[in-house]
């Protein structure tokens, strides 16, 4: 069989092209994924770089508290079980808990959730390097679910605090990295994004809290509470606090770091945080809702057809009652700021000073009235 010269040239050209293509792909692959040689290292993602900045400051918090065992009638126990198990015990027993936290300075101050360390007798902290030390609760604030713990370490042995960011600079869609010790597993990292901002905790069923939360899809599990939520630069933007699970996915929530800074400063200074309050229960009112109410022939009162915070009830002997606020009043302005809903009023009250006159404008029977209220410290926190 005779092979033509033209066929051989074509075959040679094809093999040469295949060789160049293969060699070029290998070169490109090696440049995209360089191998470690000597002191050179692989190129890591932004996540690993961010975690490297914060991880040394993340700690595990183990707690113990004394709880009274619930008494019960021993006559209700089956005699056979009494023979097998003995007489039922009574008296206090020890309950153990666990959570996360992170150092915020170089002097052993740890920020965590209040529900992690509230009413505990003993606090043990495990540092990122595995060393353990005792801790003391400086103060807790149940309203914001924040707490401050001081570590007892040898002088100069406390790790550096985590770099703190600015939660007000966040935007929906920014990267969110959650660190902590879920289920007691140290140095666990999950990745997600900021799903939304200013999520009111009352909408999650917590009527005794005052918080606008950061919502994230980064996995937050039991034991993650108190750990940091970090941005792509390795700065703490929030404190992981709770999760809502459901079919298909879970929703994580974190306390903004800017709020945590203010609360921790007060806890360090006085051991407590005083929250101003007026003493009213509010519901949101819009022009549409008011119009539907007014068109009802069975309605007892006519409501102003505009947005605001409608007073549903006034607590007895509260600052609001002393100032003359009544049920059915519509708050439309507070301290010079227009009010559209109860949340915007609460934000203004949070900025108010206890005992200092706080001006509100209300609509009552189609008339505008100005009232001066002196906020008091929110009771029942001790």
Kinemage of the C-alpha trace (Angstrom):
@kinemage 1
@onewidth
@group {chain A} dominant
@subgroup {mainchain}
@vectorlist {calphas} color= white
{ca unk a 1} P 0.000 0.000 0.000
{ca unk a 2} L 1.513 3.303 -1.078
{ca unk a 3} L 1.091 6.326 1.227
{ca unk a 4} L 1.132 9.707 -0.436
{ca unk a 5} L 3.435 12.494 0.682
{ca unk a 6} L 0.465 14.865 1.127
{ca unk a 7} L -1.191 12.439 3.609
{ca unk a 8} L 2.021 12.222 5.665
{ca unk a 9} L 2.309 16.004 5.850
{ca unk a 10} L -1.308 16.287 7.045
{ca unk a 11} L -0.758 13.580 9.663
{ca unk a 12} L 2.409 15.282 10.937
{ca unk a 13} L 0.667 18.678 11.152
{ca unk a 14} L -2.220 17.151 13.111
{ca unk a 15} L 0.083 15.460 15.611
{ca unk a 16} L 2.100 18.668 16.028
{ca unk a 17} L -1.112 20.665 16.727
{ca unk a 18} L -2.314 18.110 19.265
{ca unk a 19} L 1.074 18.233 21.021
{ca unk a 20} L 1.015 22.051 21.183
{ca unk a 21} L -2.562 22.053 22.470
{ca unk a 22} L -1.764 19.512 25.181
{ca unk a 23} L 1.449 21.265 26.199
{ca unk a 24} L -0.262 24.662 26.267
{ca unk a 25} L -3.111 23.305 28.441
{ca unk a 26} L -0.574 21.852 30.871
{ca unk a 27} L 1.211 25.191 31.085
{ca unk a 28} L -2.033 27.044 31.689
{ca unk a 29} L -3.109 24.529 34.315
{ca unk a 30} L 0.200 24.767 36.145
{ca unk a 31} L 0.026 28.566 36.162
{ca unk a 32} L -3.574 28.551 37.460
{ca unk a 33} L -2.862 25.989 40.196
{ca unk a 34} L 0.804 26.341 41.206
{ca unk a 35} L 2.326 23.491 43.174
{ca unk a 36} L 4.054 24.051 46.506
{ca unk a 37} L 7.804 24.165 46.155
{ca unk a 38} L 10.100 25.092 48.996
{ca unk a 39} L 8.633 28.001 50.922
{ca unk a 40} L 5.999 28.749 48.274
{ca unk a 41} L 2.388 27.962 49.172
{ca unk a 42} L -0.822 27.388 47.282
{ca unk a 43} L -3.000 30.388 46.512
{ca unk a 44} L -5.916 30.299 48.994
{ca unk a 45} L -9.412 31.766 48.787
{ca unk a 46} L -10.568 34.980 50.447
{ca unk a 47} L -12.431 32.836 52.987
{ca unk a 48} L -9.289 31.213 54.349
{ca unk a 49} L -7.563 34.599 54.500
{ca unk a 50} L -10.492 36.142 56.382
{ca unk a 51} L -10.689 33.209 58.801
{ca unk a 52} L -6.952 33.433 59.470
{ca unk a 53} L -7.417 36.982 60.820
{ca unk a 54} L -10.262 36.109 63.183
{ca unk a 55} L -9.855 32.455 64.181
{ca unk a 56} L -7.179 33.029 66.894
{ca unk a 57} L -9.681 35.182 68.807
{ca unk a 58} L -12.587 32.685 68.694
{ca unk a 59} L -13.172 30.712 71.911
{ca unk a 60} L -15.393 27.952 73.219
{ca unk a 61} L -17.364 28.704 76.379
{ca unk a 62} L -18.414 25.884 78.740
{ca unk a 63} L -20.757 26.720 81.597
{ca unk a 64} L -22.264 25.058 84.660
{ca unk a 65} L -25.265 26.150 86.652
{ca unk a 66} L -27.251 24.751 89.565
{ca unk a 67} L -30.875 23.908 88.859
{ca unk a 68} L -33.465 22.605 91.256
{ca unk a 69} L -34.777 19.176 90.346
{ca unk a 70} L -38.540 19.144 89.898
{ca unk a 71} L -40.091 17.270 92.819
{ca unk a 72} L -42.762 14.651 92.205
{ca unk a 73} L -44.915 12.322 94.224
{ca unk a 74} L -42.959 9.063 94.933
{ca unk a 75} L -46.236 7.192 95.381
{ca unk a 76} L -46.819 7.549 91.630
{ca unk a 77} L -43.765 5.426 90.823
{ca unk a 78} L -44.423 1.810 90.009
{ca unk a 79} L -43.098 -0.421 92.857
{ca unk a 80} L -41.144 -2.530 90.366
{ca unk a 81} L -39.357 0.574 89.038
{ca unk a 82} L -38.627 1.670 92.612
{ca unk a 83} L -36.982 -1.696 93.280
{ca unk a 84} L -34.914 -1.415 90.098
{ca unk a 85} L -33.974 2.299 90.248
{ca unk a 86} L -34.140 3.050 93.937
{ca unk a 87} L -35.807 5.981 95.626
{ca unk a 88} L -36.111 9.147 93.509
{ca unk a 89} L -33.472 11.767 94.224
{ca unk a 90} L -34.184 15.300 95.327
{ca unk a 91} L -32.314 18.574 95.594
{ca unk a 92} L -30.248 20.594 93.117
{ca unk a 93} L -28.339 19.208 90.154
{ca unk a 94} L -25.678 20.553 87.832
{ca unk a 95} L -26.578 21.590 84.282
{ca unk a 96} L -23.916 22.090 81.635
{ca unk a 97} L -24.081 24.359 78.606
{ca unk a 98} L -21.843 25.402 75.758
{ca unk a 99} L -21.482 28.273 73.324
{ca unk a 100} L -18.974 30.410 71.474
{ca unk a 101} L -17.447 33.847 71.871
{ca unk a 102} L -14.541 35.960 70.660
{ca unk a 103} L -11.985 38.294 72.143
{ca unk a 104} L -12.583 41.972 71.411
{ca unk a 105} L -9.348 43.359 72.886
{ca unk a 106} L -5.893 42.254 74.035
{ca unk a 107} L -6.838 42.198 77.730
{ca unk a 108} L -9.040 39.109 77.874
{ca unk a 109} L -12.516 40.570 77.228
{ca unk a 110} L -14.811 38.146 75.406
{ca unk a 111} L -18.099 39.080 73.739
{ca unk a 112} L -20.844 36.448 73.598
{ca unk a 113} L -24.611 35.991 73.903
{ca unk a 114} L -26.388 36.594 77.194
{ca unk a 115} L -28.269 33.303 76.891
{ca unk a 116} L -24.925 31.468 76.822
{ca unk a 117} L -23.767 32.703 80.252
{ca unk a 118} L -26.875 33.948 82.080
{ca unk a 119} L -27.372 32.640 85.635
{ca unk a 120} L -24.285 30.406 85.516
{ca unk a 121} L -22.058 29.463 88.447
{ca unk a 122} L -18.912 28.572 86.534
{ca unk a 123} L -17.427 29.651 83.197
{ca unk a 124} L -14.568 27.813 81.483
{ca unk a 125} L -13.076 29.169 78.263
{ca unk a 126} L -11.055 27.179 75.724
{ca unk a 127} L -8.801 29.329 73.540
{ca unk a 128} L -8.046 28.670 69.888
{ca unk a 129} L -4.685 27.087 70.792
{ca unk a 130} L -6.375 24.581 73.123
{ca unk a 131} L -5.445 26.238 76.417
{ca unk a 132} L -8.205 26.546 78.989
{ca unk a 133} L -8.805 29.291 81.535
{ca unk a 134} L -11.507 30.470 83.922
{ca unk a 135} L -13.837 33.285 83.053
{ca unk a 136} L -15.991 35.755 84.956
{ca unk a 137} L -19.219 37.257 83.655
{ca unk a 138} L -18.758 41.052 83.705
{ca unk a 139} L -22.387 41.718 82.813
{ca unk a 140} L -25.316 40.587 80.675
{ca unk a 141} L -28.078 42.436 78.840
{ca unk a 142} L -31.166 40.328 78.239
{ca unk a 143} L -32.789 42.936 75.970
{ca unk a 144} L -30.034 42.722 73.341
{ca unk a 145} L -28.901 39.179 74.273
{ca unk a 146} L -25.297 40.309 74.746
{ca unk a 147} L -22.801 39.511 77.492
{ca unk a 148} L -19.208 40.337 78.391
{ca unk a 149} L -16.822 37.811 79.967
{ca unk a 150} L -13.371 38.504 81.406
{ca unk a 151} L -10.696 35.810 81.085
{ca unk a 152} L -8.203 34.999 83.814
{ca unk a 153} L -4.980 34.223 81.940
{ca unk a 154} L -1.349 34.657 82.793
{ca unk a 155} L -0.135 38.173 82.086
{ca unk a 156} L 0.802 38.599 78.438
{ca unk a 157} L -0.757 35.257 77.403
{ca unk a 158} L -4.115 36.589 76.218
{ca unk a 159} L -4.527 36.336 72.418
{ca unk a 160} L -5.181 39.441 70.340
{ca unk a 161} L -8.737 40.589 69.868
{ca unk a 162} L -10.573 40.085 66.590
{ca unk a 163} L -10.662 43.064 64.190
{ca unk a 164} L -14.101 44.696 64.362
{ca unk a 165} L -15.828 46.023 61.254
{ca unk a 166} L -18.728 48.375 60.578
{ca unk a 167} L -22.142 46.703 60.380
{ca unk a 168} L -23.700 49.904 59.022
{ca unk a 169} L -21.571 49.528 55.883
{ca unk a 170} L -23.114 46.131 55.039
{ca unk a 171} L -25.215 45.541 51.966
{ca unk a 172} L -27.471 42.644 51.069
{ca unk a 173} L -25.449 40.122 49.071
{ca unk a 174} L -22.143 40.738 50.884
{ca unk a 175} L -20.223 37.635 51.928
{ca unk a 176} L -20.863 36.367 55.472
{ca unk a 177} L -18.598 33.856 57.231
{ca unk a 178} L -19.758 32.265 60.510
{ca unk a 179} L -17.209 30.932 63.003
{ca unk a 180} L -17.773 29.066 66.234
{ca unk a 181} L -17.906 25.730 67.999
{ca unk a 182} L -21.220 24.078 67.014
{ca unk a 183} L -21.840 20.848 68.905
{ca unk a 184} L -18.480 21.384 70.625
{ca unk a 185} L -16.506 21.129 67.358
{ca unk a 186} L -13.852 23.853 67.548
{ca unk a 187} L -12.834 26.110 64.682
{ca unk a 188} L -15.832 25.412 62.463
{ca unk a 189} L -16.398 27.751 59.511
{ca unk a 190} L -19.452 28.156 57.253
{ca unk a 191} L -19.948 30.493 54.305
{ca unk a 192} L -22.975 32.382 53.021
{ca unk a 193} L -24.188 35.857 52.204
{ca unk a 194} L -26.035 38.636 53.993
{ca unk a 195} L -29.638 37.756 53.142
{ca unk a 196} L -31.209 40.919 54.551
{ca unk a 197} L -30.565 43.698 57.057
{ca unk a 198} L -32.609 45.235 59.904
{ca unk a 199} L -34.692 42.106 60.531
{ca unk a 200} L -36.837 42.959 63.554
{ca unk a 201} L -36.474 40.239 66.196
{ca unk a 202} L -40.105 40.772 67.253
{ca unk a 203} L -41.161 39.283 63.906
{ca unk a 204} L -39.384 36.076 64.988
{ca unk a 205} L -41.460 35.739 68.130
{ca unk a 206} L -39.235 37.504 70.698
{ca unk a 207} L -41.362 40.316 72.113
{ca unk a 208} L -38.991 40.945 75.055
{ca unk a 209} L -35.990 41.873 72.864
{ca unk a 210} L -34.951 45.063 71.083
{ca unk a 211} L -32.884 44.077 68.092
{ca unk a 212} L -32.552 44.618 64.372
{ca unk a 213} L -30.703 41.533 63.159
{ca unk a 214} L -28.486 40.620 60.235
{ca unk a 215} L -30.028 37.659 58.398
{ca unk a 216} L -27.659 35.224 56.684
{ca unk a 217} L -27.805 31.848 54.995
{ca unk a 218} L -24.430 30.844 56.480
{ca unk a 219} L -25.126 27.767 58.598
{ca unk a 220} L -25.484 28.554 62.321
{ca unk a 221} L -25.928 25.515 64.556
{ca unk a 222} L -26.290 24.869 68.324
{ca unk a 223} L -23.032 25.966 69.949
{ca unk a 224} L -22.452 28.695 67.333
{ca unk a 225} L -24.243 31.221 69.559
{ca unk a 226} L -21.891 34.036 70.528
{ca unk a 227} L -19.415 33.357 67.727
{ca unk a 228} L -18.473 36.008 65.176
{ca unk a 229} L -20.025 36.664 61.785
{ca unk a 230} L -17.226 37.943 59.555
{ca unk a 231} L -17.029 39.830 56.265
{ca unk a 232} L -14.736 38.997 53.351
{ca unk a 233} L -11.954 41.165 54.836
{ca unk a 234} L -11.801 39.215 58.084
{ca unk a 235} L -13.625 41.853 60.169
{ca unk a 236} L -16.358 40.958 62.666
{ca unk a 237} L -19.703 42.375 61.520
{ca unk a 238} L -22.028 40.516 63.891
{ca unk a 239} L -22.518 38.029 66.717
{ca unk a 240} L -24.327 34.802 65.830
{ca unk a 241} L -27.404 34.562 68.037
{ca unk a 242} L -30.168 32.305 66.695
{ca unk a 243} L -31.365 30.150 63.826
{ca unk a 244} L -34.738 29.300 62.346
{ca unk a 245} L -34.770 25.893 60.665
{ca unk a 246} L -37.268 24.590 58.174
{ca unk a 247} L -37.639 22.171 55.262
{ca unk a 248} L -34.845 22.713 52.773
{ca unk a 249} L -32.837 25.426 54.513
{ca unk a 250} L -32.140 27.328 57.709
{ca unk a 251} L -32.069 31.046 58.435
{ca unk a 252} L -29.317 32.417 60.652
{ca unk a 253} L -29.402 35.724 62.514
{ca unk a 254} L -26.645 37.843 64.016
{ca unk a 255} L -26.529 40.938 66.227
{ca unk a 256} L -24.828 43.881 64.434
{ca unk a 257} L -21.356 44.601 65.799
{ca unk a 258} L -22.007 48.358 66.077
{ca unk a 259} L -24.762 47.679 68.623
{ca unk a 260} L -22.557 45.148 70.402
{ca unk a 261} L -19.804 47.745 70.771
{ca unk a 262} L -22.130 50.190 72.516
{ca unk a 263} L -23.557 47.522 74.815
{ca unk a 264} L -20.136 46.084 75.715
{ca unk a 265} L -18.859 49.566 76.616
{ca unk a 266} L -21.763 50.015 79.040
{ca unk a 267} L -21.344 46.528 80.497
{ca unk a 268} L -17.652 47.177 81.078
{ca unk a 269} L -18.349 50.542 82.727
{ca unk a 270} L -21.302 49.658 84.950
{ca unk a 271} L -22.043 45.925 84.561
{ca unk a 272} L -25.522 46.633 83.199
{ca unk a 273} L -27.356 48.385 80.385
{ca unk a 274} L -30.289 50.712 81.004
{ca unk a 275} L -32.873 50.865 78.220
{ca unk a 276} L -35.330 53.779 78.081
{ca unk a 277} L -39.010 52.935 77.737
{ca unk a 278} L -42.327 54.794 77.470
{ca unk a 279} L -44.748 52.094 78.597
{ca unk a 280} L -47.012 51.629 75.575
{ca unk a 281} L -48.057 48.747 73.359
{ca unk a 282} L -48.158 49.741 69.716
{ca unk a 283} L -49.516 48.474 66.421
{ca unk a 284} L -48.737 49.688 62.937
{ca unk a 285} L -51.311 51.854 61.171
{ca unk a 286} L -51.421 52.786 57.492
{ca unk a 287} L -53.845 54.971 55.562
{ca unk a 288} L -55.383 51.893 53.923
{ca unk a 289} L -55.954 50.088 57.234
{ca unk a 290} L -57.437 53.231 58.780
{ca unk a 291} L -59.747 53.740 55.792
{ca unk a 292} L -61.045 50.157 56.000
{ca unk a 293} L -61.632 50.597 59.732
{ca unk a 294} L -63.465 53.894 59.307
{ca unk a 295} L -65.744 52.420 56.608
{ca unk a 296} L -66.890 49.719 58.999
{ca unk a 297} L -70.302 50.801 60.378
{ca unk a 298} L -69.538 48.971 63.637
{ca unk a 299} L -66.317 50.894 64.374
{ca unk a 300} L -66.474 52.847 67.628
{ca unk a 301} L -63.831 55.462 66.787
{ca unk a 302} L -62.518 57.111 63.640
{ca unk a 303} L -58.789 56.721 62.989
{ca unk a 304} L -56.527 59.218 61.194
{ca unk a 305} L -55.985 57.996 57.654
{ca unk a 306} L -52.200 58.143 57.703
{ca unk a 307} L -49.221 56.021 58.760
{ca unk a 308} L -47.876 55.964 62.280
{ca unk a 309} L -47.622 54.000 65.526
{ca unk a 310} L -51.074 53.449 67.011
{ca unk a 311} L -51.247 53.179 70.802
{ca unk a 312} L -53.046 49.948 71.622
{ca unk a 313} L -52.639 50.178 75.408
{ca unk a 314} L -50.825 52.267 78.021
{ca unk a 315} L -49.164 50.579 80.992
{ca unk a 316} L -50.295 51.806 84.432
{ca unk a 317} L -47.937 54.196 86.219
{ca unk a 318} L -45.666 54.361 83.142
{ca unk a 319} L -44.000 57.483 81.689
{ca unk a 320} L -46.577 57.437 78.872
{ca unk a 321} L -49.514 57.435 81.303
{ca unk a 322} L -47.983 60.251 83.349
{ca unk a 323} L -47.557 62.299 80.165
{ca unk a 324} L -51.217 61.831 79.156
{ca unk a 325} L -50.869 59.371 76.281
{ca unk a 326} L -54.079 57.395 75.658
{ca unk a 327} L -55.262 54.344 73.820
{ca unk a 328} L -56.154 55.253 70.225
{ca unk a 329} L -53.545 58.012 69.940
{ca unk a 330} L -51.498 57.875 66.761
{ca unk a 331} L -47.833 58.829 67.176
{ca unk a 332} L -46.693 60.584 63.993
{ca unk a 333} L -43.510 62.299 65.172
{ca unk a 334} L -40.920 61.698 67.910
{ca unk a 335} L -38.035 63.960 68.827
{ca unk a 336} L -38.346 65.770 65.492
{ca unk a 337} L -38.386 62.585 63.377
{ca unk a 338} L -41.440 61.444 61.407
{ca unk a 339} L -42.847 58.120 62.619
{ca unk a 340} L -44.214 55.605 60.116
{ca unk a 341} L -44.528 52.488 62.296
{ca unk a 342} L -43.812 51.182 65.832
{ca unk a 343} L -40.250 50.195 64.908
{ca unk a 344} L -39.279 53.724 63.904
{ca unk a 345} L -40.682 55.019 67.214
{ca unk a 346} L -38.747 52.384 69.157
{ca unk a 347} L -35.531 53.447 67.415
{ca unk a 348} L -36.062 57.023 68.592
{ca unk a 349} L -36.841 55.880 72.141
{ca unk a 350} L -33.635 53.817 72.203
{ca unk a 351} L -31.680 56.988 71.411
{ca unk a 352} L -33.435 58.971 74.147
{ca unk a 353} L -31.952 59.643 77.575
{ca unk a 354} L -33.574 58.387 80.744
{ca unk a 355} L -35.261 61.203 82.655
{ca unk a 356} L -34.765 63.750 79.858
{ca unk a 357} L -37.975 65.137 78.234
{ca unk a 358} L -38.774 63.389 74.966
{ca unk a 359} L -41.229 65.145 72.638
{ca unk a 360} L -43.881 63.281 70.644
{ca unk a 361} L -46.573 64.517 68.290
{ca unk a 362} L -49.828 62.571 68.176
{ca unk a 363} L -53.126 62.604 66.311
{ca unk a 364} L -56.159 62.462 68.611
{ca unk a 365} L -59.684 62.967 67.290
{ca unk a 366} L -58.346 64.553 64.071
{ca unk a 367} L -56.269 67.066 66.059
{ca unk a 368} L -52.502 67.246 66.470
{ca unk a 369} L -51.151 67.394 70.020
{ca unk a 370} L -47.618 67.678 71.360
{ca unk a 371} L -46.659 65.781 74.502
{ca unk a 372} L -43.459 65.661 76.537
{ca unk a 373} L -42.549 62.275 78.013
{ca unk a 374} L -39.656 61.507 80.349
{ca unk a 375} L -38.462 57.950 79.492
{ca unk a 376} L -37.686 55.713 82.454
{ca unk a 377} L -35.389 52.698 82.718
{ca unk a 378} L -37.031 49.535 81.395
{ca unk a 379} L -38.073 47.587 84.509
{ca unk a 380} L -37.905 43.901 85.247
{ca unk a 381} L -34.420 43.142 83.899
{ca unk a 382} L -32.680 42.196 87.137
